[in-house]
């Protein structure tokens, strides 16, 4: 499970056995939500957030942090998805210590 980012205690990651569409999971303690990045003709056209079956969803503060990070880093997340799942490259984790907006 490659960890992409750590942002104020929130972990943003892929599961190694993932499938399309491009998406990441946001985890904080025992809570988890998911963000699907919608790509049409090579362009990001939207981001959909959803709960993960069988898991308690992120709380309000953590969900706000998750949305901030995914919105700010969507292009980079898609690139990391391609690197990991298509090109079979490793991806580096990043610790973010300043607020994104």
C-alpha distances in whole Angstrom, upper triangle without the diagonal:
4,6,9,12,14,17,19,17,15,11,10,7,6,4,5,8,9,13,16,17,15,13,11,10,12,12,15,16,16,16,14,15,14,16,17,18,21,23,26,28,25,26,24,26,24,21,21,20,19,19,16,18,18,17,19,19,19,22,25,24,20,20,23,20,18,20,22,19,18,21,22,19,19,20,17,14,16,17,13,12,15,14,11,12,15,16,13,13,11,11,12,11,14,16,19,22,24,25,24,26
4,6,9,12,15,18,16,14,10,9,6,6,7,7,11,11,14,16,17,14,13,10,11,12,13,15,17,18,18,15,16,15,16,17,17,21,21,25,26,23,24,22,25,23,20,21,20,20,20,18,20,21,19,21,20,19,23,24,23,20,20,22,19,17,19,20,16,16,19,19,16,16,17,14,12,14,14,10,10,13,12,9,11,14,14,12,11,8,7,8,8,11,14,16,19,22,22,21,24
4,6,8,11,14,12,11,7,6,4,7,9,10,14,13,16,18,18,15,13,10,10,10,10,13,15,16,16,14,15,14,15,16,17,21,22,25,27,24,24,22,24,22,20,20,19,19,19,17,20,21,19,20,19,17,20,22,20,17,17,19,16,14,17,17,14,14,17,17,14,15,16,13,11,14,14,11,12,15,14,11,14,17,17,15,14,10,8,8,6,8,10,13,16,18,19,18,21
4,7,10,13,13,11,8,6,5,8,11,12,15,14,17,17,17,14,12,9,10,10,12,14,16,18,17,15,15,14,13,15,15,18,19,23,24,21,21,19,22,20,17,19,18,19,19,18,22,23,20,21,19,18,20,21,20,16,17,18,14,12,15,15,11,11,14,13,10,12,13,10,8,11,11,8,10,13,12,11,13,16,16,15,13,11,7,6,4,6,9,10,14,16,16,15,18
4,6,10,10,8,6,5,7,10,13,15,18,17,20,20,19,16,14,10,11,9,11,12,15,17,16,14,15,14,14,16,16,20,21,25,26,23,22,20,22,20,18,19,17,19,19,19,22,23,20,20,18,16,18,19,17,14,15,15,12,10,13,12,9,10,13,12,10,12,14,11,10,14,14,11,13,16,15,15,17,20,20,19,17,14,10,9,5,5,6,7,10,12,13,12,16
4,7,6,6,5,6,9,13,15,18,21,20,22,23,22,19,16,13,12,10,10,10,12,15,15,14,15,15,15,18,19,22,24,28,30,27,25,23,25,22,20,20,18,20,19,19,23,23,20,19,18,15,16,17,15,12,14,14,10,10,13,13,10,12,15,14,13,15,17,15,13,17,18,15,17,20,19,18,20,23,23,22,20,17,14,11,8,6,5,6,8,11,12,12,16
4,5,5,7,8,11,15,18,21,23,22,24,24,23,20,17,14,13,10,10,10,13,16,15,14,15,15,15,18,19,22,24,28,30,27,25,22,24,22,19,20,17,19,19,20,23,24,20,19,17,14,15,15,12,9,11,11,7,8,11,10,8,11,13,12,12,15,17,15,14,18,19,17,19,22,22,21,23,26,26,25,23,20,17,14,11,9,6,5,7,8,8,9,13
4,6,8,11,14,18,20,23,26,25,27,27,26,23,20,17,15,12,11,9,12,15,14,15,16,17,18,21,22,25,27,31,33,30,29,25,27,24,21,22,19,20,20,21,24,24,20,19,17,13,13,14,10,8,12,11,8,10,13,12,11,14,16,15,15,18,21,19,18,22,23,21,22,26,25,24,27,29,30,28,26,23,20,18,14,12,9,8,7,9,9,11,14
4,6,10,13,16,18,21,24,23,26,26,26,23,20,16,14,10,9,7,8,12,12,13,14,16,17,21,22,26,28,32,34,31,30,27,28,25,22,22,19,20,19,19,22,21,18,17,15,12,12,14,11,9,12,13,10,11,14,14,12,15,18,17,17,19,22,20,18,22,23,21,22,25,25,23,25,29,29,27,26,22,19,17,14,12,10,10,10,12,12,14,17
4,7,10,13,15,19,21,20,22,23,22,19,16,12,10,7,6,5,8,11,10,10,11,12,14,17,18,22,24,28,31,28,27,23,25,22,18,18,15,16,15,16,19,19,15,14,13,9,11,12,10,7,9,11,8,7,11,11,10,12,15,15,15,16,19,17,16,19,20,18,19,23,22,21,23,26,27,25,24,21,18,16,13,12,10,10,11,13,12,13,16
4,6,10,12,15,18,17,19,20,20,17,14,10,8,6,5,6,9,11,11,9,11,11,13,16,17,21,23,27,29,26,25,22,24,21,18,18,16,16,15,15,18,18,15,15,14,11,14,15,14,10,11,13,10,9,12,13,11,12,15,15,14,15,18,16,13,17,18,15,16,20,19,17,19,22,23,21,20,17,14,13,10,10,9,10,13,15,15,15,18
4,7,10,13,16,14,16,17,16,13,10,7,6,5,6,9,12,13,12,10,10,9,10,12,14,17,19,23,25,23,22,19,21,18,15,15,13,14,14,14,17,18,15,16,14,12,15,16,15,11,11,13,10,8,11,12,9,9,13,13,11,12,15,13,10,13,15,12,12,16,16,15,16,19,20,19,18,15,13,12,9,10,10,11,14,16,15,14,17
4,7,9,12,11,14,15,15,12,9,6,5,7,8,11,14,14,13,11,11,10,10,12,13,17,19,22,24,22,22,19,21,19,16,16,14,15,15,14,17,18,15,17,15,14,17,19,18,14,14,16,14,11,14,15,12,11,15,15,13,13,15,13,10,12,13,10,10,14,14,12,13,16,17,16,15,13,10,11,9,11,12,14,17,19,19,18,20
4,6,8,7,10,11,12,10,8,5,6,9,11,14,16,16,15,12,12,10,11,11,13,16,17,21,23,20,21,18,21,19,16,16,15,15,15,13,16,17,16,18,17,16,20,22,21,17,17,19,17,14,16,18,15,13,16,17,14,14,15,13,10,11,13,10,8,12,12,9,10,13,15,13,13,12,10,12,11,14,16,17,21,22,22,21,22
4,6,6,9,12,13,12,10,8,8,11,12,15,16,16,15,12,13,11,13,13,15,18,20,23,25,23,23,21,23,21,18,18,17,16,15,13,15,16,15,17,17,17,21,23,23,19,19,22,20,17,19,21,18,16,20,21,18,17,19,17,13,14,16,13,11,14,14,11,10,14,16,14,15,13,13,14,14,17,19,20,24,25,25,24,26
4,6,9,12,14,13,12,11,12,15,15,19,20,19,19,16,17,15,16,16,17,20,20,24,25,23,24,23,25,23,21,21,20,19,19,16,18,19,18,21,21,21,25,27,27,23,23,25,23,20,22,24,21,19,22,23,20,19,20,18,15,15,16,13,10,13,12,9,8,12,13,11,12,11,12,14,14,18,20,22,26,28,28,26,28
4,7,10,13,12,12,12,13,16,17,20,21,20,20,17,17,15,16,16,17,19,20,23,25,23,24,23,25,23,21,20,20,19,18,15,16,18,18,21,21,22,26,28,28,25,24,26,25,22,23,25,23,20,24,25,22,20,21,20,17,16,17,15,12,14,14,11,9,12,15,12,14,14,15,18,18,21,24,25,29,31,30,29,31
4,7,9,9,9,9,11,14,16,20,21,20,19,15,15,12,13,12,14,16,17,19,21,20,21,19,21,20,17,17,16,16,16,13,15,17,17,20,19,20,24,26,26,23,21,24,23,19,20,23,20,18,21,22,19,17,18,17,14,13,15,13,10,12,13,10,8,11,14,13,15,15,15,18,18,20,23,24,28,29,28,26,28
4,6,8,9,11,13,16,18,22,24,23,21,18,16,13,13,11,13,14,14,17,19,18,19,18,19,18,17,16,16,16,17,15,16,18,19,22,21,22,26,27,28,24,23,25,24,20,21,24,21,18,21,23,20,17,18,18,15,13,15,14,10,12,14,12,9,11,14,14,16,17,17,20,20,23,25,26,30,31,30,28,29
3,5,7,11,13,17,20,23,26,24,22,19,16,13,12,9,10,10,11,13,15,14,16,14,16,15,14,14,15,15,17,15,17,20,20,23,21,22,26,27,28,24,22,24,24,20,20,22,20,17,19,21,18,15,16,16,13,11,14,13,10,11,14,12,10,11,15,15,17,18,18,21,21,23,26,26,30,30,29,26,27
4,6,10,13,16,19,23,25,24,22,18,15,12,10,7,7,7,8,11,13,13,14,12,13,12,11,11,13,13,16,15,17,20,20,22,20,21,24,25,26,23,20,22,22,18,18,20,18,15,16,19,17,13,14,15,12,10,13,13,10,11,15,14,11,13,16,17,19,19,18,21,21,23,25,25,29,29,27,25,25
4,7,11,14,17,20,23,23,20,17,14,11,9,6,6,7,8,11,14,12,12,11,12,11,10,11,12,13,16,15,18,21,20,22,19,20,23,23,24,21,19,20,19,16,15,17,15,12,14,16,13,10,11,12,8,7,10,10,7,9,12,11,10,11,14,15,16,17,15,18,18,19,22,22,25,25,24,21,22
4,7,10,13,17,20,19,17,13,11,7,5,4,6,9,11,14,17,15,15,12,14,12,9,9,9,10,12,12,15,18,17,18,16,16,19,20,20,17,15,17,16,12,13,15,13,10,12,15,12,10,12,12,8,8,12,11,8,11,14,12,12,14,17,17,17,17,15,17,16,17,19,20,23,23,22,19,20
4,7,10,13,16,16,14,10,9,6,5,7,8,12,14,18,20,18,17,15,16,14,11,11,10,11,12,11,14,17,15,16,14,13,17,18,18,14,13,15,14,10,11,13,11,9,12,14,11,10,13,12,8,10,12,11,9,13,14,12,13,16,18,17,17,16,13,15,13,15,16,17,20,21,19,17,19
4,6,10,13,12,10,7,6,4,6,9,11,15,17,21,24,22,21,18,19,16,13,12,10,10,10,9,12,14,11,13,11,10,14,16,16,12,11,14,13,9,11,14,12,10,14,15,14,13,16,15,11,13,16,14,12,16,17,15,15,19,20,19,19,18,15,16,14,15,16,16,19,20,19,18,19
4,7,10,11,8,6,5,6,8,11,13,17,19,23,26,24,23,19,20,17,14,13,10,10,10,10,13,14,11,12,9,8,11,13,12,8,8,11,9,6,9,12,10,9,13,14,13,14,17,16,13,15,18,15,15,19,19,18,18,22,23,22,21,19,17,17,14,14,14,14,16,18,16,16,17
4,6,7,6,4,7,9,11,15,17,21,23,27,30,27,26,23,24,21,17,16,13,13,11,10,13,13,10,10,9,7,10,13,12,9,10,13,11,9,12,14,13,13,16,18,17,17,20,19,16,19,21,18,18,21,22,19,20,24,25,24,23,20,18,18,14,15,14,15,17,19,18,18,20
4,6,5,6,9,12,14,18,20,24,26,30,33,31,29,26,27,23,20,19,15,15,13,13,16,15,11,10,9,7,9,11,10,7,9,12,11,10,13,15,14,15,18,19,19,20,23,21,19,22,24,21,21,25,25,23,24,27,29,27,26,23,21,20,16,16,15,15,16,18,17,18,20
4,6,8,12,15,17,21,23,27,30,33,36,34,33,29,30,27,23,22,18,17,15,14,16,15,11,10,11,9,10,14,13,10,13,16,14,14,17,19,18,19,22,23,22,23,26,25,22,25,27,24,24,27,27,25,26,30,31,29,28,25,23,21,18,18,17,18,18,20,20,21,23
4,7,11,14,17,20,23,26,29,33,36,34,33,30,30,27,23,21,18,16,13,12,13,11,8,7,9,9,11,14,15,12,13,17,16,15,18,20,19,20,23,24,24,24,27,26,23,25,28,25,24,28,28,25,26,30,31,29,29,26,24,23,20,21,20,21,22,24,23,24,26
4,7,11,14,17,20,23,26,30,33,31,30,27,27,24,20,18,14,12,10,9,11,10,6,5,5,5,8,11,12,9,10,14,13,12,15,17,17,17,20,22,21,22,25,24,21,23,26,23,22,26,27,24,25,28,30,28,28,26,24,23,20,21,20,20,21,22,21,21,23
4,7,10,14,17,20,23,26,29,28,27,23,24,20,17,15,11,10,7,6,9,9,6,6,5,5,9,12,13,10,9,13,13,10,13,16,15,14,17,19,19,18,22,21,18,20,22,20,19,23,24,21,21,25,27,25,25,23,21,21,18,19,19,19,21,22,20,20,22
4,7,10,13,16,20,23,26,25,23,20,20,17,13,11,7,6,5,5,9,11,8,8,5,6,9,11,13,10,8,11,12,9,10,14,13,12,15,17,17,16,19,19,16,18,21,19,18,21,23,21,21,24,26,25,25,23,21,21,19,19,19,19,21,22,20,19,20
4,7,10,13,16,19,23,21,20,17,17,14,10,8,6,5,6,6,10,12,11,11,9,9,13,14,15,12,10,13,13,9,10,13,12,10,13,16,15,13,16,17,13,14,18,16,14,18,20,18,18,20,23,22,23,21,19,20,18,19,19,19,22,22,20,19,19
4,6,10,13,16,19,18,16,13,13,10,7,6,4,6,9,10,13,16,14,15,12,12,15,15,16,13,10,12,12,8,8,11,11,8,10,13,12,10,13,14,11,12,15,15,13,16,18,17,17,19,22,22,22,21,18,19,18,18,19,18,21,21,19,17,17
4,6,9,13,16,15,14,11,11,8,6,5,6,8,11,12,15,18,17,18,15,15,18,18,19,17,14,15,16,12,11,14,13,9,11,14,13,10,12,14,11,10,14,14,12,14,17,16,15,17,20,20,21,21,19,20,19,20,22,21,24,24,22,19,19
4,6,10,13,11,10,7,8,6,5,7,9,11,15,15,18,22,20,21,18,18,21,20,21,18,16,16,16,13,11,14,12,9,9,12,11,7,9,11,9,8,12,12,11,13,16,16,15,16,19,20,20,20,18,20,19,19,21,20,24,23,21,18,18
4,7,10,10,8,6,6,5,6,8,11,13,17,18,20,24,23,24,21,21,24,23,24,22,19,19,19,16,14,16,16,12,12,15,14,10,11,14,12,10,13,15,13,14,17,18,17,17,20,21,22,23,21,23,22,23,25,24,27,26,24,21,20
4,7,6,5,4,6,7,9,11,15,17,20,21,23,27,26,27,24,24,27,26,27,25,22,22,22,19,17,18,17,14,13,15,14,10,10,13,12,9,12,14,12,12,16,17,16,15,18,20,21,22,20,23,23,23,26,25,28,27,26,22,21
4,5,5,6,7,9,12,14,17,20,23,24,26,30,29,30,27,28,30,29,30,28,25,25,25,22,20,22,21,17,16,18,17,14,13,16,15,12,15,17,15,15,18,20,18,17,20,23,24,25,24,26,26,27,29,28,32,31,29,25,24
4,6,8,9,13,15,18,21,23,27,27,29,33,33,34,31,31,33,33,33,31,28,28,28,25,23,24,23,20,19,20,19,15,14,17,17,13,15,18,16,15,18,20,19,17,19,22,23,25,24,27,28,28,31,30,33,32,31,27,26
4,7,9,12,14,17,20,23,26,26,29,32,31,33,30,29,32,31,31,29,26,26,26,23,21,22,20,17,17,17,16,12,10,13,13,10,11,14,13,12,15,17,17,15,17,20,20,22,21,23,24,25,27,27,30,29,28,24,24
4,6,9,12,15,18,21,24,25,28,32,31,31,28,28,30,29,29,27,24,24,23,21,19,19,18,15,14,15,14,11,9,13,13,10,12,15,15,14,17,19,19,18,20,22,22,24,22,24,24,24,26,25,28,27,25,22,21
4,6,8,11,15,18,21,22,25,28,27,28,24,24,26,25,25,23,20,20,20,17,15,16,15,12,10,12,11,8,8,11,11,9,12,14,13,14,17,19,18,18,20,22,22,23,21,22,22,22,24,23,26,24,23,19,18
4,7,10,14,17,20,22,25,28,27,28,24,24,26,24,25,24,20,20,20,18,15,16,17,13,11,14,14,10,11,15,14,12,15,18,17,17,20,22,21,21,23,25,26,26,24,25,25,25,27,25,28,26,24,20,19
4,7,10,13,17,19,22,25,24,24,21,20,22,21,21,20,17,17,17,15,12,14,14,11,9,12,13,10,11,14,13,12,16,18,16,18,21,22,21,22,24,26,26,26,23,25,24,23,25,23,26,24,22,18,17
4,7,10,14,15,19,22,20,20,17,17,19,18,18,17,13,14,14,12,9,11,12,8,8,11,11,9,11,14,12,12,15,16,15,17,20,20,20,21,23,24,24,24,22,23,21,21,22,21,23,22,20,17,16
4,7,10,13,15,19,17,18,14,15,17,16,18,16,12,14,15,12,10,13,14,10,11,14,14,12,15,17,14,14,18,18,16,19,22,21,20,22,25,25,26,26,23,24,23,23,24,22,25,24,21,19,18
4,7,10,13,16,14,14,11,11,13,13,15,13,9,11,13,9,8,12,13,10,11,15,15,13,16,18,15,16,19,19,17,20,23,22,21,23,26,26,26,25,23,24,22,22,22,21,23,23,20,18,18
4,7,9,12,11,11,8,10,13,13,16,14,10,13,15,12,11,15,15,13,15,18,18,16,19,20,17,18,21,21,19,22,24,23,22,24,27,27,27,26,24,25,23,23,24,23,25,25,23,21,21
4,6,9,8,8,6,8,11,13,15,13,11,14,15,12,13,17,17,15,17,20,20,19,22,22,19,20,24,22,20,24,26,24,23,26,28,28,28,27,25,26,23,24,24,24,26,26,24,23,23
4,6,6,8,7,10,13,15,17,15,13,16,17,14,15,19,18,16,19,22,21,20,23,23,19,20,23,21,19,22,24,22,21,24,27,25,26,25,23,24,22,23,24,24,26,27,25,24,25
4,6,8,9,12,16,18,20,18,16,20,21,18,19,23,22,20,23,26,25,23,26,26,22,23,26,24,22,25,27,24,23,26,29,27,29,27,26,27,25,27,27,28,30,31,29,28,29
4,7,9,13,15,18,21,18,17,21,22,19,21,24,24,22,25,28,27,26,29,28,25,26,29,26,24,27,29,26,25,28,31,29,30,29,27,28,26,28,28,28,30,31,30,29,30
4,6,9,12,15,17,15,14,18,18,16,18,21,21,20,23,25,24,24,27,26,23,24,27,25,23,27,28,25,24,28,30,28,29,27,26,26,24,25,24,25,27,28,26,26,27
4,7,9,12,14,12,12,16,16,15,17,20,20,20,22,24,24,24,27,27,24,26,28,26,25,28,30,27,27,30,33,31,31,29,27,27,24,25,24,24,25,26,25,25,26
4,6,9,11,9,8,12,13,12,13,16,17,16,19,21,21,21,24,24,21,23,26,24,23,26,28,26,26,29,31,30,30,28,26,26,23,23,22,22,23,24,22,22,22
4,7,8,6,5,9,10,9,11,14,14,14,17,19,19,19,23,22,20,22,25,23,22,26,27,25,26,29,31,30,29,27,24,24,21,20,19,19,20,20,18,18,19
4,6,5,6,9,10,10,12,14,15,16,18,20,21,21,25,25,22,25,28,26,26,29,30,29,29,32,34,33,32,30,27,26,23,22,21,20,20,20,18,18,19
4,6,5,6,9,10,11,12,14,15,16,18,20,20,24,24,22,25,28,26,26,30,31,30,30,33,35,34,34,31,28,27,24,23,21,19,19,19,16,16,17
4,5,5,6,9,10,11,12,14,15,17,18,20,23,23,21,24,27,25,26,29,30,29,30,33,34,33,32,30,27,25,22,20,18,16,16,15,13,14,14
4,5,5,6,9,10,11,12,14,15,16,17,21,20,18,21,24,22,22,26,27,25,27,30,31,30,29,26,23,22,19,17,16,14,15,15,13,13,15
4,5,5,6,9,10,10,12,14,15,16,19,19,17,20,23,21,21,25,26,25,25,28,30,29,29,27,24,23,20,19,18,16,17,17,14,14,14
4,5,5,6,9,10,11,12,14,15,19,19,18,20,23,22,22,26,27,26,27,30,31,31,30,28,24,23,20,19,17,15,15,14,11,11,11
4,5,5,6,9,10,11,12,14,17,17,15,19,21,20,20,24,24,24,25,28,29,28,27,25,21,20,17,15,14,11,12,11,9,8,10
4,5,5,6,8,10,11,11,15,15,13,16,18,17,17,21,22,21,22,25,26,25,24,22,19,18,16,14,14,12,14,14,11,10,11
4,5,5,6,8,10,10,14,14,13,15,18,18,18,21,22,22,23,25,27,27,26,24,21,21,18,17,16,14,16,15,12,10,10
4,6,5,6,9,10,13,14,13,16,18,18,19,22,23,23,24,26,27,27,26,24,21,20,17,15,15,12,13,12,8,6,6
4,5,5,6,8,11,11,10,13,15,14,16,19,19,19,21,23,24,24,22,21,17,16,14,12,12,9,12,11,9,7,8
4,6,5,5,9,9,8,10,13,13,13,16,17,17,18,20,22,22,21,20,16,16,14,13,14,13,15,15,13,10,10
4,6,5,9,10,10,12,14,15,15,18,19,20,21,22,24,25,24,23,19,19,17,16,17,14,17,15,13,9,8
4,6,8,9,10,12,13,14,16,18,19,20,21,23,24,24,23,22,18,17,16,14,14,12,14,12,10,7,7
4,6,5,6,9,10,10,12,14,15,16,18,19,20,21,19,18,14,14,13,12,13,11,14,14,13,9,10
4,5,5,6,9,10,10,13,14,15,16,17,19,20,19,18,15,16,15,14,16,15,18,17,16,13,13
4,5,5,6,9,10,11,12,14,15,16,17,18,17,17,14,15,16,15,18,16,20,19,18,15,15
4,5,5,6,9,10,10,12,14,15,15,16,14,14,11,12,12,12,14,14,18,17,17,14,15
4,5,5,6,9,10,10,12,13,14,15,14,13,10,11,11,12,14,14,18,18,18,15,16
4,5,5,6,9,10,10,11,13,14,14,14,12,14,14,15,18,18,22,22,21,18,19
4,5,5,6,9,10,10,10,12,11,12,10,12,13,14,18,18,22,22,22,19,20
4,5,5,6,8,10,10,10,9,9,6,9,10,12,15,16,20,21,21,19,21
4,5,5,6,8,9,10,10,10,9,12,13,15,18,19,23,24,23,21,22
4,6,5,5,6,8,9,11,10,13,15,17,21,22,26,26,26,23,25
4,6,6,5,6,5,7,7,11,13,16,19,21,24,26,26,24,25
4,6,6,5,5,6,7,10,12,15,19,21,24,26,26,24,26
4,6,6,8,9,10,14,16,19,22,24,27,29,29,26,28
4,6,8,11,12,16,18,21,24,26,30,31,31,28,29
4,6,9,11,14,17,20,24,25,29,30,31,29,30
4,7,9,13,16,19,22,25,28,30,31,29,31
4,6,10,13,16,20,22,26,27,28,27,29
4,7,10,13,17,19,23,25,26,25,27
4,7,10,13,16,19,21,22,21,23
4,7,10,13,16,18,20,19,22
4,7,10,13,16,17,17,20
4,6,10,12,14,13,17
4,6,9,12,12,16
4,6,8,9,12
4,7,9,13
4,6,10
4,7
4
